[in-house]
Amino acid sequence: QVQLVESGGGLVQAGGSLRLSCAASGRTFSRSSMGWFRQAPGKEREFVAAINWSGDNTHYADSVKGRFTISRDNAKNTLYLQMNSLKPEDTAVYYCAAAMLRWNTLTTREGEYDYWGQGTQVTVSS
């Protein structure tokens, strides 16, 4: 069992930055592939970024590539999402998720994630 708690969301002006954190409980964090997803009002939840167990393989949605950086600290059981050059279209509830994959890889598929946090609101004003 993995419990995930996001923090770091808030209101920021376009062009600004935020860093989201996701604190994980349980001893399986270091063997969990992790991801960030987001859901804007009236839209379906979408993939943002993913990272493998060891943190040396990452993948991003085209819409955030070059602006967002996913990272993890296994010693602190924490996942991060550094968001720079924020745009109004980045406004959404951001969720972290954990996938119990057999290998040290990552996935962009929402259905392969086993545990989800409650989400944190990010609002970018123009």
GROMACS elastic network, one bead per residue, 0.5 to 0.9 nm:
[ bonds ]
;  ai    aj funct       b0    kb
    1    25     6  0.83073   500
    1    26     6  0.66961   500
    1    27     6  0.88952   500
    1    28     6  0.80691   500
    1   115     6  0.80775   500
    2    24     6  0.65411   500
    2    25     6  0.56420   500
    2    26     6  0.54909   500
    2    27     6  0.82196   500
    2    28     6  0.72651   500
    2    29     6  0.75148   500
    2    98     6  0.77179   500
    2   114     6  0.87698   500
    2   115     6  0.64579   500
    2   116     6  0.86070   500
    3    23     6  0.81176   500
    3    24     6  0.55961   500
    3    25     6  0.52191   500
    3    26     6  0.72336   500
    3   115     6  0.71238   500
    3   116     6  0.75398   500
    3   117     6  0.70689   500
    4    22     6  0.62442   500
    4    23     6  0.56676   500
    4    25     6  0.66707   500
    4    96     6  0.71790   500
    4    97     6  0.73828   500
    4    98     6  0.82701   500
    4   115     6  0.74956   500
    4   116     6  0.63119   500
    4   118     6  0.76300   500
    5    21     6  0.80899   500
    5    22     6  0.53372   500
    5    23     6  0.52148   500
    5    24     6  0.66154   500
    5    25     6  0.87460   500
    5    95     6  0.89679   500
    5    96     6  0.80055   500
    5   116     6  0.85776   500
    5   117     6  0.53165   500
    5   118     6  0.66508   500
    5   119     6  0.76783   500
    5   120     6  0.88827   500
    6     9     6  0.82409   500
    6    20     6  0.69759   500
    6    21     6  0.55527   500
    6    23     6  0.64439   500
    6    24     6  0.89520   500
    6    79     6  0.89845   500
    6    94     6  0.82210   500
    6    95     6  0.71153   500
    6    96     6  0.68533   500
    6   117     6  0.63690   500
    6   118     6  0.70660   500
    6   119     6  0.60156   500
    6   120     6  0.59828   500
    7    19     6  0.86857   500
    7    20     6  0.57820   500
    7    21     6  0.52664   500
    7    22     6  0.63815   500
    7    23     6  0.82395   500
    7   119     6  0.81361   500
    7   120     6  0.61349   500
    7   121     6  0.89410   500
    8    18     6  0.70757   500
    8    19     6  0.59678   500
    8    21     6  0.60786   500
    8    22     6  0.87983   500
    8   120     6  0.73256   500
    8   121     6  0.86643   500
    8   122     6  0.85270   500
    9    18     6  0.71424   500
    9    19     6  0.76029   500
    9    20     6  0.62185   500
    9    21     6  0.87733   500
    9    93     6  0.85592   500
    9    94     6  0.81205   500
    9   120     6  0.53807   500
    9   121     6  0.52681   500
    9   123     6  0.79411   500
   10    18     6  0.79957   500
   10   120     6  0.80191   500
   10   121     6  0.61438   500
   10   122     6  0.50293   500
   10   123     6  0.61021   500
   10   124     6  0.84101   500
   11   121     6  0.83446   500
   11   122     6  0.61690   500
   11   124     6  0.59056   500
   11   125     6  0.73186   500
   12    15     6  0.83438   500
   12    16     6  0.61046   500
   12    17     6  0.72789   500
   12    18     6  0.77069   500
   12    86     6  0.80952   500
   12   122     6  0.79109   500
   12   123     6  0.63405   500
   12   124     6  0.50246   500
   12   125     6  0.62684   500
   13    16     6  0.55705   500
   13    17     6  0.84566   500
   13    86     6  0.76423   500
   13    87     6  0.81141   500
   13    88     6  0.82339   500
   13   123     6  0.83321   500
   13   124     6  0.53671   500
   13   126     6  0.62033   500
   14    17     6  0.85346   500
   14    85     6  0.69701   500
   14    86     6  0.53094   500
   14    87     6  0.50373   500
   14    88     6  0.62706   500
   14   124     6  0.57071   500
   14   125     6  0.56776   500
   14   126     6  0.53342   500
   15    84     6  0.70695   500
   15    87     6  0.64092   500
   15   124     6  0.87026   500
   15   126     6  0.88807   500
   16    83     6  0.83446   500
   16    84     6  0.61813   500
   16    85     6  0.55057   500
   16    86     6  0.55177   500
   16    87     6  0.82971   500
   16   124     6  0.83435   500
   17    82     6  0.75135   500
   17    83     6  0.53959   500
   17    85     6  0.62340   500
   17    86     6  0.61912   500
   18    81     6  0.82430   500
   18    82     6  0.62010   500
   18    83     6  0.52402   500
   18    84     6  0.67531   500
   18    86     6  0.82434   500
   18   122     6  0.86046   500
   19    80     6  0.68578   500
   19    81     6  0.55790   500
   19    83     6  0.58882   500
   19    84     6  0.85346   500
   20    79     6  0.82232   500
   20    80     6  0.55331   500
   20    82     6  0.64110   500
   20    83     6  0.78627   500
   20    94     6  0.85946   500
   20   120     6  0.83678   500
   21    78     6  0.67000   500
   21    79     6  0.56917   500
   21    81     6  0.65467   500
   21    82     6  0.87604   500
   21    96     6  0.86768   500
   22    77     6  0.84070   500
   22    78     6  0.54870   500
   22    80     6  0.62431   500
   22    81     6  0.85938   500
   22    95     6  0.86637   500
   22    96     6  0.64414   500
   22    97     6  0.88697   500
   22   117     6  0.79993   500
   23    76     6  0.81174   500
   23    77     6  0.61137   500
   23    79     6  0.65960   500
   23    80     6  0.89121   500
   24    27     6  0.89391   500
   24    29     6  0.66599   500
   24    76     6  0.86325   500
   24    77     6  0.53830   500
   24    78     6  0.59949   500
   24    79     6  0.78930   500
   25    28     6  0.82595   500
   25    29     6  0.74280   500
   25    77     6  0.70759   500
   26    29     6  0.65347   500
   26    77     6  0.84327   500
   27    30     6  0.73635   500
   27    31     6  0.84966   500
   27    77     6  0.85352   500
   28    31     6  0.52811   500
   28    32     6  0.62266   500
   28   100     6  0.86015   500
   29    33     6  0.80850   500
   29    34     6  0.86667   500
   29    53     6  0.80793   500
   29    74     6  0.68808   500
   29    77     6  0.60409   500
   29    78     6  0.83086   500
   29    98     6  0.80754   500
   30    33     6  0.81491   500
   30    53     6  0.57519   500
   30    54     6  0.73761   500
   30    73     6  0.87208   500
   30    74     6  0.54114   500
   30    75     6  0.82243   500
   30    77     6  0.73373   500
   31    52     6  0.85414   500
   31    53     6  0.53616   500
   31    54     6  0.81947   500
   31    99     6  0.89798   500
   31   100     6  0.72556   500
   31   101     6  0.80671   500
   31   102     6  0.87227   500
   31   103     6  0.86719   500
   31   104     6  0.76221   500
   32    52     6  0.74006   500
   32    53     6  0.56674   500
   32    98     6  0.57946   500
   32    99     6  0.56041   500
   32   100     6  0.52734   500
   32   101     6  0.68468   500
   32   104     6  0.83900   500
   33    50     6  0.74890   500
   33    51     6  0.60259   500
   33    53     6  0.51948   500
   33    54     6  0.87160   500
   33    55     6  0.88874   500
   33    97     6  0.84468   500
   33    98     6  0.57498   500
   33    99     6  0.50411   500
   33   100     6  0.64772   500
   33   101     6  0.65794   500
   33   103     6  0.89295   500
   33   104     6  0.73652   500
   33   105     6  0.67835   500
   33   106     6  0.55927   500
   33   107     6  0.76046   500
   33   113     6  0.85262   500
   34    49     6  0.85565   500
   34    50     6  0.56845   500
   34    51     6  0.54329   500
   34    52     6  0.65226   500
   34    53     6  0.76116   500
   34    72     6  0.86723   500
   34    79     6  0.75743   500
   34    96     6  0.72247   500
   34    97     6  0.57118   500
   34    99     6  0.61210   500
   34   100     6  0.89047   500
   34   106     6  0.73030   500
   34   107     6  0.83201   500
   34   113     6  0.81979   500
   35    47     6  0.78495   500
   35    48     6  0.74643   500
   35    49     6  0.55556   500
   35    51     6  0.62636   500
   35    52     6  0.87973   500
   35    70     6  0.83009   500
   35    79     6  0.86005   500
   35    95     6  0.82554   500
   35    96     6  0.56668   500
   35    97     6  0.52339   500
   35    98     6  0.64874   500
   35    99     6  0.80194   500
   35   106     6  0.82061   500
   35   107     6  0.78867   500
   35   108     6  0.76031   500
   35   113     6  0.82305   500
   36    46     6  0.88771   500
   36    47     6  0.65358   500
   36    48     6  0.53666   500
   36    49     6  0.52140   500
   36    50     6  0.63166   500
   36    70     6  0.82195   500
   36    80     6  0.89658   500
   36    81     6  0.77153   500
   36    94     6  0.68632   500
   36    95     6  0.56186   500
   36    97     6  0.62860   500
   37    45     6  0.65866   500
   37    46     6  0.54664   500
   37    49     6  0.70500   500
   37    50     6  0.88816   500
   37    93     6  0.84044   500
   37    94     6  0.57553   500
   37    95     6  0.51422   500
   37    96     6  0.63372   500
   37    97     6  0.77003   500
   37   110     6  0.82709   500
   38    44     6  0.84996   500
   38    45     6  0.54127   500
   38    46     6  0.54515   500
   38    47     6  0.66345   500
   38    48     6  0.67137   500
   38    90     6  0.86453   500
   38    91     6  0.87205   500
   38    92     6  0.58258   500
   38    93     6  0.54189   500
   38    95     6  0.58714   500
   38    96     6  0.86705   500
   38   119     6  0.84505   500
   39    42     6  0.82698   500
   39    43     6  0.62919   500
   39    44     6  0.59189   500
   39    46     6  0.62604   500
   39    91     6  0.84739   500
   39    92     6  0.51565   500
   39    93     6  0.52786   500
   39    94     6  0.66221   500
   39    95     6  0.82232   500
   40    43     6  0.53698   500
   40    44     6  0.72340   500
   40    45     6  0.72616   500
   40    46     6  0.88143   500
   40    89     6  0.84575   500
   40    90     6  0.80869   500
   40    91     6  0.63686   500
   40    93     6  0.63807   500
   40    94     6  0.88373   500
   41    44     6  0.83248   500
   41    91     6  0.86876   500
   41    92     6  0.69440   500
   41    93     6  0.85207   500
   43    46     6  0.85956   500
   45    93     6  0.89616   500
   45   110     6  0.86468   500
   46    61     6  0.89055   500
   46   110     6  0.80405   500
   47    50     6  0.82291   500
   47    60     6  0.80450   500
   47    61     6  0.65307   500
   47   108     6  0.62411   500
   47   109     6  0.75775   500
   47   110     6  0.72542   500
   48    59     6  0.84757   500
   48    60     6  0.58512   500
   48    61     6  0.51676   500
   48    62     6  0.85602   500
   48    63     6  0.81444   500
   48    64     6  0.70431   500
   48    68     6  0.87407   500
   48    94     6  0.89360   500
   48   108     6  0.82550   500
   49    58     6  0.72170   500
   49    59     6  0.55613   500
   49    61     6  0.62350   500
   49    64     6  0.83432   500
   49    65     6  0.88577   500
   49    68     6  0.82276   500
   49    69     6  0.79713   500
   49    70     6  0.64848   500
   49    81     6  0.83838   500
   49   108     6  0.74771   500
   50    57     6  0.83512   500
   50    58     6  0.55735   500
   50    59     6  0.53213   500
   50    60     6  0.66516   500
   50    70     6  0.69807   500
   50    71     6  0.88762   500
   50   106     6  0.61986   500
   50   107     6  0.66261   500
   50   108     6  0.65611   500
   51    54     6  0.81114   500
   51    55     6  0.57752   500
   51    56     6  0.75225   500
   51    57     6  0.57491   500
   51    59     6  0.66716   500
   51    70     6  0.68926   500
   51    71     6  0.71067   500
   51    72     6  0.80175   500
   51   105     6  0.76549   500
   51   106     6  0.56800   500
   51   107     6  0.80744   500
   52    55     6  0.52649   500
   52    56     6  0.68374   500
   52    57     6  0.56454   500
   52    58     6  0.67250   500
   52   103     6  0.88720   500
   52   104     6  0.57541   500
   52   107     6  0.83368   500
   53    56     6  0.80489   500
   53    57     6  0.84925   500
   53    72     6  0.87514   500
   53    74     6  0.84817   500
   53   103     6  0.85360   500
   53   104     6  0.54406   500
   53   105     6  0.69036   500
   53   106     6  0.79739   500
   54    57     6  0.76698   500
   54    72     6  0.84170   500
   54    74     6  0.81584   500
   54   104     6  0.71633   500
   54   105     6  0.88073   500
   55    58     6  0.71599   500
   55    70     6  0.88244   500
   55    71     6  0.65056   500
   55    72     6  0.63046   500
   55    73     6  0.83449   500
   55    74     6  0.88364   500
   56    71     6  0.89400   500
   57   105     6  0.74274   500
   57   106     6  0.76050   500
   58    69     6  0.87672   500
   58    70     6  0.72300   500
   58    71     6  0.83321   500
   58   106     6  0.75071   500
   59    65     6  0.85787   500
   59    70     6  0.85480   500
   59   106     6  0.80232   500
   59   107     6  0.85261   500
   59   108     6  0.79643   500
   60    63     6  0.80987   500
   60    64     6  0.65976   500
   60    65     6  0.56206   500
   60    66     6  0.87888   500
   60    68     6  0.80649   500
   60    69     6  0.83835   500
   60    70     6  0.85192   500
   60   108     6  0.86271   500
   61    64     6  0.56795   500
   61    65     6  0.61483   500
   61   108     6  0.88277   500
   62    65     6  0.51904   500
   62    66     6  0.87048   500
   63    66     6  0.88754   500
   63    67     6  0.87451   500
   64    67     6  0.54382   500
   64    68     6  0.56203   500
   64    69     6  0.87332   500
   64    83     6  0.85225   500
   64    90     6  0.86545   500
   65    68     6  0.61857   500
   65    69     6  0.81529   500
   66    69     6  0.77762   500
   66    84     6  0.87534   500
   67    82     6  0.82295   500
   67    83     6  0.61482   500
   67    84     6  0.51393   500
   67    85     6  0.61020   500
   67    86     6  0.77138   500
   68    81     6  0.66918   500
   68    82     6  0.54715   500
   68    84     6  0.60218   500
   68    85     6  0.84842   500
   68    86     6  0.89148   500
   69    80     6  0.80062   500
   69    81     6  0.56235   500
   69    82     6  0.50352   500
   69    83     6  0.66285   500
   69    84     6  0.85169   500
   70    79     6  0.75472   500
   70    80     6  0.56758   500
   70    82     6  0.64295   500
   70    83     6  0.88230   500
   71    78     6  0.87367   500
   71    79     6  0.60252   500
   71    80     6  0.52046   500
   71    81     6  0.65478   500
   71    82     6  0.81775   500
   72    75     6  0.89691   500
   72    76     6  0.85057   500
   72    77     6  0.77285   500
   72    78     6  0.57843   500
   72    80     6  0.58333   500
   72    81     6  0.87619   500
   73    76     6  0.54080   500
   73    77     6  0.60202   500
   73    78     6  0.53688   500
   73    79     6  0.64537   500
   73    80     6  0.82563   500
   74    78     6  0.64428   500
   74    79     6  0.81804   500
   75    78     6  0.79299   500
   76    79     6  0.87521   500
   79    96     6  0.80722   500
   83    86     6  0.66102   500
   84    87     6  0.89759   500
   86    89     6  0.82650   500
   86    90     6  0.65016   500
   86    91     6  0.87796   500
   86   124     6  0.67722   500
   87    90     6  0.54015   500
   87    91     6  0.76175   500
   87   124     6  0.61514   500
   87   125     6  0.77996   500
   87   126     6  0.75573   500
   88    91     6  0.56595   500
   88   123     6  0.73373   500
   88   125     6  0.56842   500
   88   126     6  0.59618   500
   89    92     6  0.80866   500
   89   124     6  0.75649   500
   90   122     6  0.75791   500
   90   123     6  0.74564   500
   90   124     6  0.67024   500
   91    94     6  0.88993   500
   91   121     6  0.77944   500
   91   122     6  0.53956   500
   91   124     6  0.54531   500
   91   125     6  0.83767   500
   92   120     6  0.84266   500
   92   121     6  0.60553   500
   92   122     6  0.55226   500
   92   123     6  0.66075   500
   92   124     6  0.88554   500
   93   119     6  0.57909   500
   93   120     6  0.53443   500
   93   122     6  0.60023   500
   93   123     6  0.84885   500
   94   118     6  0.87750   500
   94   119     6  0.52161   500
   94   120     6  0.52648   500
   94   121     6  0.62314   500
   94   122     6  0.69950   500
   95   116     6  0.68463   500
   95   117     6  0.57907   500
   95   118     6  0.66820   500
   95   120     6  0.66686   500
   96   115     6  0.85080   500
   96   116     6  0.59976   500
   96   117     6  0.55997   500
   96   118     6  0.82877   500
   96   119     6  0.71725   500
   97   110     6  0.87645   500
   97   113     6  0.61265   500
   97   114     6  0.72580   500
   97   115     6  0.54510   500
   97   117     6  0.63425   500
   98   112     6  0.87788   500
   98   113     6  0.54648   500
   98   114     6  0.58795   500
   98   115     6  0.51386   500
   98   116     6  0.66193   500
   98   117     6  0.89650   500
   99   106     6  0.81917   500
   99   107     6  0.79622   500
   99   112     6  0.61206   500
   99   114     6  0.51893   500
   99   115     6  0.68850   500
  100   103     6  0.87649   500
  100   112     6  0.81460   500
  100   113     6  0.72416   500
  100   114     6  0.66826   500
  100   115     6  0.87991   500
  101   104     6  0.73004   500
  101   105     6  0.73138   500
  101   106     6  0.77791   500
  101   107     6  0.86212   500
  101   112     6  0.81674   500
  101   113     6  0.87276   500
  102   105     6  0.82957   500
  103   106     6  0.85135   500
  107   110     6  0.81026   500
  107   112     6  0.71767   500
  107   113     6  0.82599   500
  108   111     6  0.89273   500
  108   112     6  0.81362   500
  108   113     6  0.89566   500
  109   112     6  0.55977   500
  109   113     6  0.73700   500
  110   113     6  0.56715   500
  110   114     6  0.89171   500
  111   114     6  0.77958   500
  113   116     6  0.75853   500
  116   119     6  0.82746   500
  117   120     6  0.87258   500
